[in-house]
Amino acid sequence: MNIDHRKLGRELDLFDSDPLIGAGLPFWLPDGAAARYEVESYLHELERRAGYQHVYSPALGKKQMFELSGHWKNFADDMFPPMALGGDELVLRPSLCPHHALIYKSRQRSYRDLPLRIAEIGPMFRAERSGVLGGLSRVRSIQLNDSHIFCPLDQVGSEVADVLRLMGVAHRALGLRPSSFRLSLRGDSGKYAGSDEMWERASALLRQALDDSGVAYEEAPGEAAFYGPKIDIQVQDAAGREWSLSTIQVDFHQPAQFGLEFVAPDGGRERPVMVHRSLAGSMERLFGYLIEAHQGAFPVWYAPVQIAVLPVAAAQLPEASAFCRAAIEAGLRAEVLDDGSIGGRVRIAAGRKIPYVAIVGKREAAENLIALRLRDGRQVPAMPAAEAIALIASAAAESRSGSQAGADVLARP
């Protein structure tokens, strides 16, 4: 039976909330923060290896910037009110794209610089109504895994194809199982910016990328962003509701609004296309899904605590503590549990979904051995402490790569 992430996340001490902070503003507890940090670091490194350059940008911007981008006209109902300061009106941003457009514009760009892939895990804010808020799935303060690719028109298809492949890598490592792909198109309302020609061209580029990738998808008129069509990768929550997680969007509108240019091979000026892309969506919505998908038993590489070290008796506490310190020095997340009976502590570790329990008894302490117990209840014969650390590190690395072997590396004879 699946348990809703709002209940399980609190039981596992991953996140919580408080009325004094406000609705839709959850805070991350140490275990949740550890898991989130590991995922953020993984996405950062995956993007770096794929040619992305990471930036930091402020969560505030002038209202004028959002008027220029089109957000104020088309998205103001979902934005917090402006704050008057020194003659300016500052707004908490609802998305990162205007800031990234201005980062592009801050330097002269040549066709030789393109594609330019800018990435950031950055804060943004949505003035969500109280009735739609829930756990981590719908919040007001959001940390988004975001990127914007600036490229000539003839590079859009290959860039979108590369993003789809990169998403597959991230999804496998996270244990993320998409339920469907959706091509979100413009509807009949007047909320969309830009010309018919712009929309037809952008929609055709995304449709071709999906066709070339061979994935089944459905078209959803009326679900596009106001500035362009998008590919939405859907996941289902415990109640069977679908949420958009990963997304790719093609945008001709904002490059024109911000006057973005690059020097073409003939020395003239051309306008880049802006491809919006998120491999995993916001950290909040992502973990809302992951908690439910894994029922709190995260893959080894981003489990909040990877090893619980249990001395059988107080006499073995020094050796257990030394093993814990060695595991931490090796880059693993480990804790000593020494309060209560050994059986009770094993149950506590199991309840916390910790992947490995390292038991240090009288014999293990005397011979520098570790007896390991896996999360599913299997036990591994005692082995040297250094070997146990190496094997757990190997399991973490293999699960981080998306390999199923990581789950069984310690069960091999």
N, C-alpha and C positions, 0 to 999 in steps of 0.2 A: 504493500500500500504506500503510495507516494504521500509525503507530508509537505505542505505548503512551506515555501522558503521563509515566510515571515515567522512561523513557529520554530522551524528547525534552526534558522540562523540565530535566533535568540537563545535557544537551548544549547547551541554549540559555542556561544559567546563570540559570534562573528560580527554582529552589529546590534545596535539598539537605537532608541530614540528617547526624547524627553520633551514634555510639553513646554518647558521653558526655552528650548531651542526652536521648536515649532514643527508643525506637520510637514511631511515631505522632506525633512532635513535629517536623515539618519546619520549617526556617527559610527565609525568603524572601531571595534574593539581590537586589542592586540592580535588575537588569532586571525580575525578577518583582515586586518591590515597586513599581516605577514603574507597571507595568501594573495592579496591584491598586489602587494609590492612585487612578488615573484612573477605574477602574470604581466604586470606593467613592464618589468625588466625584460621579460621574454619578448614582448611585442616590440619594445624599443630596439632590441638587438636584431630581431627578425627584420624589421624595417631598415635598420642601418645596413645590414648585409645586402638588402635589395636596392640600395642606392638612395635611401631617404636621408634628408638632412633635418635634424631636430632643432626646434626653436622653442622659446617661451614667449608668450604674449599676455598682456594684462586682461583681466576679466571685465574691465570697464572700457567704455568708449563713448565718444560724443554722440548725442542723438543724431547729429548731422551725418555721421558715418552710416548709421543704420537707415537714415532717409535715402542716402545715395545708393546703398546696397539693395534697397527695396524691402528690407525687413520691417521698417516702421509702417509702411503702407499695408503690407500683406500679412504681418505677423504680430502687430502691436498688442493684440488681445492676449497673447501668450508671453508678453514681456513685462518686466517690472517697471513701475513708473520712473520717469527721469528724476535725478537728484540735482538740484541747483547748487552750483559751487563756483564762486568767483566769476560769475557771468556765463558760465557754461552749463549745459545740461548733460549730465553723465548718466549712462544707462548700463545696467548689468547685461552682458551680451547673451543672446539666446543661441548663438552659434559662433564658431571660430573663423568662418570663411572671410568676413571683411578684414579681420586683422591679418590673415595670411595673404590676402590680395595686396594689402599695403606693404607687407614685408617683401613681396615680389617687386612692387613698384619702387621700393627704397633704393634700388640699384639699377643701373642700365643693364639690360639683358640682351644677349645675342642668341641667334639660333644655335650657336655652339654650346650655349649653357643649358639647352633644353633637351629632354624634359627636365624640369626642375621639380623635385619631389620634396615638399615641406611637410613635416610631421610634428605632432604635439599631442601629448595627453594633457588636455587643458580643461579648466573649469568653465562652465556656462550655466545659465540659469533660466528656468522656465516658470512663469507664474501660473502653475497648474491649479485648477480648482480643487478644493478640499475633497469633493466627492469622488475624484478619480485617483487620488493618491493611494499608494499601497506598497508597503515594504520597500524593496529596492527596485521594483518594476516601474514605478511611476513616482518621480521625486522632483523637487524643485531645484536642488543643487546637484549638478551633474559633472562628472569627470569623463570626458569623451576621448576615446582613442580616435584621433582625427588626422586626416592628411589631405593636402591639395596638390595636385599635379598640374603644372603649367606646361603646355606643349603645343606645337603646331597641330593643325587639323589632321594632317596625314599620320600623326603618331597616336591619335586617340584610340583607335582600334587595338593596337598592340599594347598600349598602356592598360586599357580595361581588361584585356586578356591576361596580362601579367598580374593584375590585382586579383582576378578570380582565382588564379593559381596560388597566389600568396595566401588568400583566404582559406583555401583548402588545407594548406600547411598548418596555419594557426588553428583551424577548427579541429584537425586531428590531434594536435598536441593538447588542446584544452578539453578534449572529450566532448566537443560540441556537435550536436546532431541536427542539422537543418531539417525542417519539415517540408519546406517548399521554397521556390524561387518565384519572385513576382516582378514583372516589369510595370512600374508605376508611371502612368501617363497623365497628360493633361486632360481635365474634364471640361465641362461646358461653362463653368462659372467664370467670372471675370477676375479671379484672384491671381491669374498667371501673368508674369511679365514677359516681354519680348514678342517677336514676330512669329507668325505661323511658320515661316521658312526655318527660323531658328529651331523651333520645336520639332518640326519634321526631321531636320537633319540630326539633331541630338537623339531623338527616339530611334532613328534608323541605325545609328552607331551602336546603341546599347542592344537593340534587337539582334544585330549581326553578331555582336560579341557573344550573346547567349546562344545563338544558333551554332556558332563555331565551337563553343565549349561543349555542346552536346547535352546540356542539362535540360530537363523538362521545366517549363515555366508557364505561368498564366499572366495575362495582361490585366491591369487594374486601372481603367480610366478614372481620373479624379483623385488619384493618390500621389501624384507627383509633388515635388517641392515647387514653390512658386516660381523658381528661377530655372527649373529644368527637370527632365524625366530622370528616373532612377531605377536601379536594380535593388530590390529589397530581399534579403535572405531572412526567411521566417523561421522561428522556433516556437514550439508549443510549451505552455506552462503546465503545472500539475492539473489545472482545471480544464485543459484542452484548448485554451485561448491562444491565438497566434500573436506573436510580437515580432516586429522588425528588429533585427540585431545588426548584422553587417549590411553595408549599403555602398553603392557606387552611383554617382550622379554626374551628368555631363551638363556644363553650365557655360553658355555663351553670353549670358546676361551680365554677370558681375564684371568680367573683364572689360566689357564695353562701358559699364557705369563708372568704373575706376580708371578708365583710360590706360589699361595695361597694354604694353607693346614689347616687341623685341626687334632687333635689327636682323633683317632677312639676308639671305646670301647675296642678293643684288644690291644691298645697302639701303633698301627701303625699310619701311616700318610695317609690321604686321601685328595682328591681335592674337594672343594665345588663347587656347581653350582651357578652361579650368575644370579639372576632373576632381570632384569631391569623393573621398573614400574613407570608410572606417572598417577595419578588419574585424573588429569585435564589438563595436558599439560602445556604449558607456560602461564604465566599470560597475555601476550600480545595477543596470539591467542585466549585464553579463553575469554577475554573481547571483542575482536573483534566479536566473536560469540554471547556472551551474550547481547551485545548492540543491535544487530540485532534481536535476538530471542525475547527480551522483548521490543524492540523499545524504549529503555532507561528507561522504567518503571520497574526497578529492584524489585525483591522481597523485602519485608520490611526490612529483616535483613541485607542486604548489600546495600540498597539505600544510596547514599552519604549523603543526609539530610533526616531524617525520619519525622520530624515535622517542618513545617513553622508556626511560632507564629505571628499572625497579630492583633495588637491593632487596634480597630476601629478608635480611635482618639488619639491624643497625650496624653490626660489625662490618658489613660489606659496603657501607655508605662511602667510605673514601675511594674504593675501587670504582664504584658506580659513578661517583662524581668525576673521577679522572677520565672514565670512558666518555661521559657526557661532554667534558671539555674538549677531548680529542675529536669527537664528532662535530662539535661546533667549529673547531679550528679547520676541519676538513670541508666546511661550507654547508653542513647539514643543520637542521633545526631540531634540537634535542632538549628534553627536560628530564630531571630526576623526580620521580614520584616516590616518596618515602614515608608517607603518612597513612597508617592503617594496615590491615592485613594484606598479604601478597595477593590473595584471591580478590579482595575488594579493589586493589589497585589495578589488577588486570581488567576487571570489569569497568573501572573508570576510564582506562585507556581505550577500551572497546567502545564505550559510550561516546568518547570524544572522536572516534573514527581515526585514531592515530594508526598509520600504516604498519609500524614495527614496534614491538615491545622487546627490549633487551633486558634479560633477567640475569642478575649477578648473585649467585649463591656462594656457599662456602668453597666448593670446588673451583667455580669460575674465578673467584677472587684470588685463590691461591695460585692458579695456573694462567692468569691473565686471559681467560676465556669469556665468551659471551654466548648465552643461549637465547636464540631469537624466536619470537612468536609472531606470525604474520596476522594481518588484520582479519583474514577469513578464518582464523583459528588454527591453521597449520603451524607445526613447530619444526624448527631446523636444528640439527645436532649442534652442540656447542662447538665454537670455532674461535681462533685467536681474535682478539679485539680489533686489531688492525684489519684483518680480513673481513670482519663484519662491517666495519665502516666502509671499506672499499666496495663491498657488494651492495650496500644500501645506496651509496653514491652512484653506482652503476645503474641500479634500478631507477633512481631519480632521473638520471640522464636519459635512459631509454624511454621512460614515460614522457619526458619533455620533448623527445623527438617524435612522439606520436606512435612509437612502436609498442605493440601489445606484449612484446617480450619482457618489458620492464616489470610487469605485474608478476612474472613467474621466475625472475632471475634467481631468487633465493630459494625457490622450491626445487631447483635442479639438484640431483645427487652430486 
